[in-house]
């Protein structure tokens, strides 16, 4: 097992007066896919928002690359290598594919602002559509663009929220292969929130099942069968 690259202990998060996460302990390792699972509304997306800095946590000690990082905001976490692909993709529909990719430059020094060749190796369709507006792409192509944009900055942590949602089967397969390639390179910790159980189980190394804002079950693939995982995520 790889060493934990990212960890958080005692994570508590509120939306207004509502407590969404309650004392969550979580870790993700380089070269692994850590899957976060559970039914709708249990706090999976909130966990990713806390890890990415897009929603402030109420409490919780966050460690990244062995260093305690305090309450950094999303931009600062992005500069430290945390990339977030939100549910719904959130690409810019009126910008071209090229311009969407270039928004990934924001946290990079000027000298490093270029789209890495590996992005087009992973998503060759995007090279064909560089001058096409993001809003004119299919849902699957938009998802590929959202992941590609996150990879532009060369992240050390990749947070993926429901990347298969509303996507045609052939693109799901392509996205799964991309995740596998990134994992096998061993230089990135991938956190995958996913409802598609067989997809998650195929790719995952470690699993966290959430219920009512807390961790219900955690385990590694070698000790947790797909049937056990399915039962633990059932209503």
C-alpha positions as CSV (number, residue, x, y, z in Angstrom):
1,X,0.0,0.0,0.0
2,X,1.3,3.5,-0.9
3,X,1.7,6.1,1.8
4,X,-1.1,8.5,2.4
5,X,-0.6,11.7,0.4
6,X,-3.7,13.4,1.6
7,X,-5.5,12.9,4.9
8,X,-8.1,14.6,7.1
9,X,-9.1,13.8,10.6
10,X,-12.3,14.8,12.4
11,X,-13.8,16.7,9.5
12,X,-16.9,18.5,10.3
13,X,-18.8,20.7,7.8
14,X,-21.9,22.9,8.0
15,X,-24.2,24.5,5.4
16,X,-25.7,27.3,7.4
17,X,-27.2,25.8,10.5
18,X,-27.1,22.3,9.2
19,X,-24.3,19.9,10.0
20,X,-23.5,17.8,6.9
21,X,-20.3,16.0,7.9
22,X,-19.6,14.7,11.4
23,X,-16.1,13.7,12.4
24,X,-15.0,12.2,9.1
25,X,-11.5,10.6,8.9
26,X,-10.3,10.2,5.4
27,X,-7.1,9.4,3.6
28,X,-5.9,8.9,0.0
29,X,-2.6,7.5,-1.3
30,X,-0.5,8.1,-4.3
31,X,-0.9,5.5,-7.1
32,X,-4.3,4.5,-5.8
33,X,-8.0,5.1,-6.4
34,X,-9.9,5.7,-3.2
35,X,-13.7,5.4,-3.8
36,X,-16.3,7.3,-1.7
37,X,-19.7,5.7,-1.9
38,X,-23.2,5.8,-0.5
39,X,-26.7,6.9,-1.4
40,X,-27.7,10.4,-2.4
41,X,-27.4,13.1,0.3
42,X,-25.0,11.3,2.7
43,X,-22.2,13.9,2.3
44,X,-20.0,12.5,-0.5
45,X,-19.9,15.8,-2.6
46,X,-19.5,17.8,0.6
47,X,-16.4,15.7,1.4
48,X,-14.9,16.6,-2.0
49,X,-15.7,20.3,-1.5
50,X,-14.0,20.3,1.8
51,X,-10.9,18.5,0.3
52,X,-10.8,20.9,-2.6
53,X,-11.3,24.0,-0.4
54,X,-14.5,25.0,-2.3
55,X,-16.4,24.8,1.0
56,X,-14.8,25.7,4.3
57,X,-14.7,23.0,6.9
58,X,-15.9,23.8,10.4
59,X,-13.3,21.5,12.0
60,X,-10.7,18.9,10.9
61,X,-7.0,18.6,10.6
62,X,-6.0,18.5,6.9
63,X,-2.6,17.1,6.0
64,X,-1.2,17.2,2.4
65,X,2.1,15.8,1.4
66,X,3.0,15.4,5.1
67,X,2.3,19.0,5.9
68,X,-0.6,20.5,7.9
69,X,-2.2,23.1,5.7
70,X,-4.7,24.9,7.9
71,X,-7.7,26.5,6.2
72,X,-6.4,27.1,2.7
73,X,-8.9,28.2,0.0
74,X,-9.5,26.4,-3.3
75,X,-7.0,28.5,-5.3
76,X,-4.2,27.8,-2.8
77,X,-5.0,24.1,-2.7
78,X,-5.0,24.0,-6.5
79,X,-1.5,25.6,-6.4
80,X,-0.5,22.8,-4.1
81,X,-1.7,20.2,-6.5
82,X,-5.4,19.5,-5.6
83,X,-7.6,19.4,-8.7
84,X,-11.4,19.0,-8.5
85,X,-13.8,17.9,-11.2
86,X,-17.3,18.7,-9.8
87,X,-20.5,16.9,-10.5
88,X,-22.1,18.4,-13.5
89,X,-18.7,19.2,-15.1
90,X,-19.0,23.0,-15.0
91,X,-17.2,23.7,-18.2
92,X,-17.6,27.1,-19.8
93,X,-20.2,26.6,-22.6
94,X,-19.3,29.7,-24.6
95,X,-15.6,29.2,-24.5
96,X,-13.8,26.9,-27.0
97,X,-12.3,23.6,-25.9
98,X,-8.9,25.3,-26.2
99,X,-10.0,28.2,-24.0
100,X,-11.6,25.9,-21.5
101,X,-8.3,24.0,-21.2
102,X,-6.4,27.3,-20.8
103,X,-8.5,28.1,-17.7
104,X,-6.5,25.4,-16.0
105,X,-3.5,27.7,-16.2
106,X,-4.7,29.9,-13.4
107,X,-2.6,28.3,-10.7
108,X,0.5,27.8,-12.8
109,X,3.5,30.1,-13.2
110,X,3.5,31.9,-16.6
111,X,6.4,29.8,-17.9
112,X,4.5,26.5,-17.4
113,X,1.3,27.6,-19.1
114,X,0.8,25.1,-21.8
115,X,-1.5,22.1,-22.3
116,X,0.6,18.9,-21.7
117,X,0.8,16.5,-24.6
118,X,-0.5,13.7,-22.4
119,X,-3.9,15.4,-22.2
120,X,-4.4,14.8,-25.9
121,X,-3.0,11.3,-25.6
122,X,-5.7,10.6,-23.0
123,X,-8.5,12.5,-24.7
124,X,-7.6,12.6,-28.5
125,X,-11.1,13.8,-29.4
126,X,-10.4,17.1,-27.7
127,X,-7.5,17.9,-30.1
128,X,-10.0,17.5,-33.0
129,X,-12.4,19.9,-31.3
130,X,-10.1,22.6,-30.0
131,X,-12.0,25.4,-31.8
132,X,-15.5,24.0,-30.9
133,X,-17.4,25.7,-28.1
134,X,-17.7,23.6,-25.0
135,X,-21.5,23.9,-25.0
136,X,-21.6,22.2,-28.4
137,X,-19.9,19.0,-27.1
138,X,-21.9,15.9,-26.0
139,X,-22.2,15.2,-22.3
140,X,-19.4,12.6,-22.5
141,X,-17.1,15.0,-24.4
142,X,-17.8,17.7,-21.8
143,X,-16.8,15.2,-19.1
144,X,-13.6,14.4,-20.9
145,X,-12.9,18.2,-21.2
146,X,-13.6,18.7,-17.5
147,X,-11.1,16.0,-16.5
148,X,-8.6,17.2,-19.1
149,X,-8.8,20.8,-17.7
150,X,-8.1,19.5,-14.2
151,X,-5.0,17.6,-15.6
152,X,-3.5,20.7,-17.2
153,X,-1.9,21.8,-14.0
154,X,-0.3,18.4,-13.3
155,X,-2.2,17.7,-10.1
156,X,-1.0,15.4,-7.3
157,X,-4.6,14.8,-6.1
158,X,-7.5,14.4,-8.5
159,X,-11.0,14.6,-7.0
160,X,-13.7,13.2,-9.3
161,X,-17.4,13.7,-8.4
162,X,-19.7,11.2,-10.3
163,X,-17.7,11.2,-13.6
164,X,-20.0,8.6,-15.2
165,X,-23.3,10.4,-14.5
166,X,-25.4,10.8,-17.6
167,X,-22.6,9.5,-19.9
168,X,-22.9,7.0,-22.7
169,X,-21.3,3.6,-22.1
170,X,-18.4,3.9,-24.6
171,X,-17.3,7.2,-22.9
172,X,-17.6,5.6,-19.4
173,X,-15.2,3.0,-20.7
174,X,-12.8,5.6,-21.9
175,X,-12.9,7.6,-18.7
176,X,-12.3,4.3,-16.7
177,X,-9.2,3.6,-18.9
178,X,-8.0,7.2,-18.3
179,X,-8.3,6.7,-14.5
180,X,-6.5,3.4,-14.7
181,X,-3.6,5.0,-16.7
182,X,-3.3,7.8,-14.2
183,X,-3.3,5.4,-11.3
184,X,-0.7,3.1,-12.8
185,X,1.7,6.1,-13.2
186,X,1.9,6.1,-9.4
187,X,2.3,9.9,-9.0
188,X,-1.3,10.9,-8.3
189,X,-3.8,10.2,-5.6
190,X,-7.3,9.8,-7.1
191,X,-10.5,10.2,-5.0
192,X,-13.6,8.9,-6.9
193,X,-17.1,9.6,-5.8
194,X,-19.3,7.2,-7.8
195,X,-22.7,5.5,-7.7
196,X,-21.9,3.0,-10.5
197,X,-20.7,0.3,-8.2
198,X,-19.1,-2.1,-10.7
199,X,-17.1,0.8,-12.3
200,X,-15.9,1.9,-8.9
201,X,-15.0,-1.6,-7.7
202,X,-13.1,-2.3,-10.9
203,X,-10.9,0.7,-10.5
204,X,-10.7,1.1,-6.7
205,X,-8.0,0.2,-4.2
206,X,-9.7,1.5,-1.1
207,X,-13.4,2.2,-0.3
208,X,-15.2,4.5,2.1
209,X,-19.0,4.1,2.4
210,X,-20.8,7.1,4.0
211,X,-24.1,7.3,5.8
212,X,-25.7,10.5,7.3
213,X,-22.5,12.5,7.1
214,X,-20.2,9.9,8.7
215,X,-18.1,6.9,7.6
216,X,-20.2,3.7,7.8
217,X,-17.6,1.3,6.4
218,X,-14.0,1.4,5.1
219,X,-11.9,-1.3,3.6
220,X,-9.4,-2.3,1.0
221,X,-10.4,-4.2,-2.1
222,X,-8.6,-7.4,-1.0
223,X,-10.8,-7.5,2.1
224,X,-14.1,-6.2,0.7
225,X,-16.1,-8.0,-2.0
226,X,-18.4,-6.3,-4.5
227,X,-21.4,-8.0,-2.8
228,X,-20.4,-6.6,0.6
229,X,-19.9,-3.2,-0.9
230,X,-23.3,-3.3,-2.7
231,X,-25.1,-4.4,0.5
232,X,-23.4,-1.5,2.5
233,X,-24.6,1.1,0.0
234,X,-28.2,-0.2,-0.2
235,X,-31.0,1.9,1.3
